Amino acid sequence: EAGPQVARGTHLLTTLTLDPTRFLPDELCHMLLDMFLAAGLPPVLREDVGRVRRFILAVRASMFENPYHNFFHAFDVTQTTYAMAVRTGVFARLSPWERFALLT
């Protein structure tokens, strides 16, 4: 279950001030799921949120442990894209599959 740190992070998802290095990887996974849900998943994925969770965990497991292209970087790129799409209204013009594709 997500704790207070995740709640604080979720509050920052639509900003450009969230620093992923201040969170644990497990907390980032919770926040990624929050982004996907808030963006509006395609119906087939809304019906099976566990599938989205498994996707997030598979991405996390496949990331290399190096100083730059790692899970923190992947989260940062996804969250920045999410924040920009929300702030500019882009999500409103995209289908659920397009929103999902943009975040992945």
N, C-alpha and C positions, 0 to 999 in steps of 0.2 A: 504494500500500500504506500502511496505517496505521502511524504511528510511535509512539514512546514517549509523546508528549503525548496521543494518542488512547487509549492503554492507561490512562494516568492518569485521563483523563476517563471512560472506560468504568467504571472502578472506582467512580466517584462517581455513576453514573446513578441508583442507588436512594436517594441521599441528597438532602437539601434544601440542600446547601452548594455545589453545582456552579455556578460562575459562567461562563456561556457567553462573556462578553466576554474571557475569558482564553484563548480558542481561536480558531483560524482557521476561516472558514466551511467549508473542505474537511474539517477535523477534525470539525466538528459534523455534517457529512453522514455521516461514518463512524459517529459515535456514534448518530445517528438510526437508521441501518440496524441497528446492534447492538440498539437498543431494540425495533425491530419484530421482529427475529429472536427475541430473548429473550421477548417477549410471546407468541409463538406465532402465526405467520401462518396464514391460511386455506390449505387444501391447494393451491388454484389459484395462490396467490402463493408458497408454499413451492417449488413446481415451477419458478417463474420469478422468482428473486430480482432479476434484472436489471430486471424491471418495477418493483419496489419502488425500486431505485436511481434509475431514470428519474423516478419519481414525486417522490422527494426532491429531485432536481436541478431538476425543473420547478417545484416550490414555491419553491426557493431563487431561481431565475431570475425568478419572478414577484413577488418581494417588493420593496417600495419601499425606496429609500435615504432614510430619514428617521430622526430621533432616537429614535423609540419603536417604531412598528409596522414592524419590519424582521425580517430573518432571525434575528437573535439573540433577539428577543422570541418569535418563533414556536418556536424551539428551546426557550427557557426554559419556555414554556407546556406544550409536549409533554413535556419532561423532568420537570417538576413533576407533571404528570398521571400519567406513568409511575411516578415514585417513590411517589406516594400510592397508586396502584392496587396496586403490589407490596407496600408496607408494610402496607396494610389488608387484603390478601387478596382484593380485588375481582376481580383477574384470574382467580382460581380459580373464580369463579361466572359468568364470561362465556364465550361461545363465541369461537372465533378471529375471526369477523367482527365481533363486538361489541368485542373487544379492539382490532382494527385501527381500527374506527370511533372508539373512544375516543381513540386516539392521533392521529387525523387531524382 
